Amino acid sequence: MTDVSGREPILRVVPRRSDINANGHIFGGWVLSQMDIAGGIVAGRAAQGPVATVAVESMEFIAPILLADIISVYAWEERRGRTSIAIRISVTATRGPQEQKVQVTSGLFTFVALDTNHRPRSLPVQDDGEIL
């Protein structure tokens, strides 16, 4: 389980009835898209410009998301290269009248910084020469 204590969610979303599969759970593709949005926000801030998803290195479905859940998507930088940045993403459901917190999925998404021609570009460099 990924510890998100002390972190603020990047997104909070309530799934709709149209997001349910035949089992009464939320479609995996729906949660994947929410994770991609949150990861793109964090990566875009770090890259100081546009980014594109280039890989989902890992993704683990831990528990189902139910219709009445409130979904919190947490995302933070895990590592970076010259043009790419890996973002760890964790999704928690707030469930029921006791507002139980349930980790439902986590993954590692890689984004690449893009230039004006939509080609990879170097990530910004800090004043001390370190890649941001």
C-alpha positions as CSV (number, residue, x, y, z in Angstrom):
1,M,0.0,0.0,0.0
2,T,1.3,3.4,-0.9
3,D,1.3,5.9,1.9
4,V,-0.3,9.2,1.0
5,S,-0.5,10.7,4.4
6,G,0.5,14.4,4.4
7,R,-0.1,14.7,0.7
8,E,-2.9,16.7,-1.0
9,P,-4.8,15.0,-3.8
10,I,-4.2,16.3,-7.3
11,L,-7.8,15.4,-8.2
12,R,-11.0,14.5,-6.4
13,V,-13.7,12.9,-8.6
14,V,-17.1,11.2,-8.1
15,P,-17.7,8.5,-10.6
16,R,-21.1,8.5,-12.4
17,R,-23.5,5.7,-13.1
18,S,-22.3,5.6,-16.7
19,D,-18.8,4.6,-15.4
20,I,-20.0,1.3,-14.0
21,N,-19.2,-2.1,-15.5
22,A,-21.4,-5.2,-15.4
23,N,-20.1,-6.2,-12.0
24,G,-21.3,-2.9,-10.4
25,H,-17.7,-1.6,-10.1
26,I,-16.1,1.4,-11.9
27,F,-14.4,0.6,-15.2
28,G,-10.7,0.2,-14.9
29,G,-10.3,2.4,-18.0
30,W,-12.1,5.2,-16.2
31,V,-9.7,5.2,-13.2
32,L,-6.8,4.9,-15.6
33,S,-7.8,8.1,-17.3
34,Q,-8.2,9.9,-14.0
35,M,-4.7,8.8,-13.1
36,D,-3.3,10.0,-16.4
37,I,-4.9,13.4,-15.9
38,A,-3.4,13.8,-12.4
39,G,0.0,12.5,-13.5
40,G,0.0,14.9,-16.4
41,I,-0.7,17.8,-14.1
42,V,2.3,16.9,-11.9
43,A,4.6,16.2,-14.8
44,G,3.6,19.4,-16.7
45,R,4.4,21.4,-13.6
46,A,7.8,19.8,-13.3
47,A,8.5,20.1,-17.0
48,Q,7.2,23.7,-17.0
49,G,5.3,23.0,-20.2
50,P,3.5,20.3,-22.2
51,V,4.0,16.6,-21.6
52,A,2.8,13.4,-23.1
53,T,2.3,10.0,-21.5
54,V,4.8,7.5,-23.0
55,A,4.4,4.5,-20.7
56,V,2.4,3.0,-17.9
57,E,5.2,1.0,-16.3
58,S,3.0,-0.6,-13.7
59,M,-0.5,-0.5,-12.4
60,E,-2.1,-2.5,-9.7
61,F,-5.8,-2.8,-9.0
62,I,-6.1,-3.4,-5.3
63,A,-9.8,-3.0,-4.6
64,P,-12.9,-2.1,-6.7
65,I,-14.2,1.4,-6.9
66,L,-17.9,1.6,-6.1
67,L,-20.5,4.1,-7.4
68,A,-20.9,6.1,-4.2
69,D,-17.1,6.4,-3.6
70,I,-15.3,9.8,-3.7
71,I,-12.0,9.2,-5.5
72,S,-8.8,11.1,-4.5
73,V,-5.9,10.8,-6.9
74,Y,-2.5,11.5,-5.5
75,A,0.6,11.9,-7.7
76,W,4.2,12.8,-7.1
77,E,7.5,12.6,-8.9
78,E,9.4,9.4,-8.4
79,R,12.3,9.8,-10.7
80,R,13.4,11.8,-13.8
81,G,15.7,11.4,-16.7
82,R,16.9,14.0,-19.3
83,T,13.5,14.3,-21.1
84,S,11.2,12.1,-19.1
85,I,9.7,12.0,-15.6
86,A,8.2,9.1,-13.8
87,I,5.1,9.9,-11.7
88,R,3.9,7.6,-8.9
89,I,0.1,7.7,-8.7
90,S,-2.1,6.4,-5.9
91,V,-5.9,6.4,-5.8
92,T,-8.0,6.2,-2.6
93,A,-11.7,5.9,-2.3
94,T,-13.6,7.5,0.5
95,R,-16.5,5.1,1.2
96,G,-19.6,4.9,3.3
97,P,-21.0,7.0,6.2
98,Q,-17.8,6.4,8.3
99,E,-15.8,7.8,5.3
100,Q,-13.5,4.8,5.3
101,K,-10.3,5.3,3.2
102,V,-9.6,2.4,0.9
103,Q,-6.6,2.4,-1.5
104,V,-8.0,1.1,-4.8
105,T,-5.1,1.4,-7.2
106,S,-1.6,2.6,-7.8
107,G,0.8,2.9,-10.7
108,L,3.9,4.4,-12.2
109,F,3.4,6.5,-15.3
110,T,6.1,8.0,-17.4
111,F,5.7,11.4,-19.2
112,V,8.0,13.1,-21.7
113,A,8.5,16.8,-21.9
114,L,7.5,18.2,-25.4
115,D,8.8,21.1,-27.4
116,T,6.7,23.3,-29.8
117,N,7.0,20.6,-32.5
118,H,5.7,17.9,-30.1
119,R,9.1,16.3,-29.9
120,P,10.9,15.4,-26.7
121,R,12.8,18.2,-25.1
122,S,15.1,18.4,-22.1
123,L,13.6,19.0,-18.7
124,P,14.4,22.4,-17.1
125,V,17.6,22.7,-15.1
126,Q,17.9,24.2,-11.6
127,D,20.4,27.0,-10.9
128,D,22.8,24.5,-9.3
129,G,22.9,22.5,-12.5
130,E,20.6,19.7,-11.3
131,I,17.7,18.7,-13.5
132,L,14.6,20.0,-11.7
